[in-house]
């Protein structure tokens, strides 16, 4: 929000901006995925993703009813980024027409076709679909990632095991690294999934402000 407000002030915008937070259960990585030997195990907390999606959908519907033509920008990190992906994939075009920009950080559904890198959730698609049918919406690798690239900025740090940049679809290694290195934002590349607030969030906030206010 700081970067968003700074960009608005620097460019002479005095538009009123309100913020909404999506509330969803606090779910640890261990509750979602683990491994036993060479087997990857999916936990029982996957329904929490859809609690977040339903909450986001309700918020946007309320904004559209109460605020008419208000521009909406979305920001999501990790679990929240995936919830936004699910919302954008599953909602109708009239609902998404109000969205002016999206910033995603450490997205478990990240996909870089040129490098063969995939986020954990995308890589574990077959297991997830067997558990929850609604996940079937998310994994068509022939479709563009991110949704509407002109409107979406998605950042995945190198060797972030959650979004998978640099892992080249080695699922077991990604899960192993994710569970080992999630305690801090390390200076030597350890725990990059926890570093977005320190580095990428500023540029993402400016991007969202420009998308929402730049043409107004």
N, C-alpha and C positions, 0 to 999 in steps of 0.2 A: 504494500500500500504506500510505503514511503516513496519509492521510485515513481509510482503512478502519480502521486500528488505533486512530486517535484517536477515531473515533466509537464503536468497541467499548469503549474504556476509559472514555469519558465516560458511557456508558450502562450501566456495570457488568457488562460481559460478559467472562468469562474463558475462553470457549470456545477450544479449540485450533484454529488456522487454519494450513493449509499452502498453499503456492503452487506452481503448476506453470507453466512457460513452454513455449510452442509454438515449436519450432525450425523454421525454414524458410529457404530460400536468401535471401541479401541481394540484392534486385532493385531497381534504380534505376527511376525513372519513365521515363527515356529508353529502357530496355529493354522497357517495356510499351507506350508510346504516343509517337508523334511526329507531325510533319506535314511535308508537302512541298508548297509552294505552298498550294493550297486543299484538299489531300487529307490525310486523317488516316490514319496508318499504325500498325497494331498490331504490336508486336514478338513475338519468339519465346519470351518468358519467362512466358507465361500459365500453363503447367503448374505453376509454383511455387505458385500459389494452391491447387491441389489437393494438393500436398505438405503445405501447412499444414493443410488441412481433414482429411486423413488422420491427421496427427499429433494434431490436436485430438481427433478421434474416438477414437483409441487411448488418449489420456490419460483421457478421460471414462469409457470402458469400464473402464479399470483402477481408477479411483476407485470406480465402482459395485461392482466385484467385491471390492475390498479394504476399502472404507469403508461399505458398506451404505447406510444412509439419510443419509449426509453431504449437506449442501446445497452446491451448486456455483454460483458466480457467475463470469461471464466478462467480461473487458475487452479491447477491441481498438481499435487506432489504425490508420487508413488501410488498408494491406494486411491487417493483422490483423483490422480490423473487417469487411472483406469476407470473409475466411476464416470468421469466425463466422456471417455471413449465409448463406454457402454451406452450412455445417454444419447450421444450423437448418432450412434449406430442404430438405435432402436426407436428413436422418436420420429415424428413426422416433420416434413419440411416447413410447415407453418410455425411450428414451435422453434425450430432452429433459425428461422429467418431473422429473429431479433438478435442473434448472436453476432457481434462485430469482431471478436477476437478471442483466441484461446491460447493460454500458455501452459505447457505441460513440462514437468520435471521428473526424471527418473521413472518414466512410464513403463510398467510391466508389459504393456502391449506394444512397446517400441519395435520398429521393423526397419532395418536398413538392408534392402535387397542387394545393393552393390557389394556389401561386405559380408553378407550372410549372417548378420547379427539380429537376434530376436530377444525380446524381453521374456522373463520367466513364464508369464501367463500365456503368451503366444506360443512358446515352445512346448508347453504342457497341454496344448489344446485338446488332444484326444482324451486325456484323462479328465480334464475339466468338463468337457461336453458330456461324458458319461455320467458325471455327478449332477450337473445342472444344465438343463436343456437351453436355457437362455444364453449360455456362453457361445452357442452355435452362431450367434450373430457377428462374432468378433474376429474371426480368424481367416478370412479370405485373403491370402497373401497376394492375390492378383489385383486387389484393390489398392488404391493409393494410401500410404500412411505418411503423415497423419491425414485425417479427414479434412478436406478442403484446405490444401497446403497454403493457400494464400492467406487464410485466416488463422492458421495455427502455427505456433512456434513450439517445437518439442525439443527439449535438451536432454541428452544422455551423455554423461561423462564417461570417458574411456575407463574401462574396467569397473564400471558400476555393474555388479552382478544382477541387479534387479531389472534394469532395462537392457543389459547385455552387450553394450558396445565393446568390441574387442574380444568377445568370447567365441565368436563364430559358431554359435548354436551348439556348444558343448554343455548340454543341460546339467549333467551331474556336477561338472566343475562349477557352473554358475550357482547351483543350489548350495554346494559346499562352501564357496566363497561368501555367498550371501549370509549364511548362518554363522560364519566365523568372523566376519568383519563388519558388523553392524553396530558397533559400540561407540564410535567416534568418527569425526571428520579428520582423517589423518593427513599429515603433510607429505607423506611418501606414497600416496595413492591408496592407502588402506582406508576403507570405509568411505569411498567417494559418494555413495548413495546419500550420505548425511551432510554433504557439502553444498547443496544447492542454495540454501538460505544465505550462505556467506558470499556466493559468487554469482550464480545465474539469476537469482530472483530480481536483482536490480534491473538487468536488461529486459527481463520478461515484463516487469511492471511498466517500463517505458514503452515497450511494444504494445501493451494493452491500452495504455493511455493514448498512444498515437492512433490505434485502431478505433477507439471510442470517440476521441475528441478531434482527431486530426482533420477530419472533413467537415467539422461542424462550425 
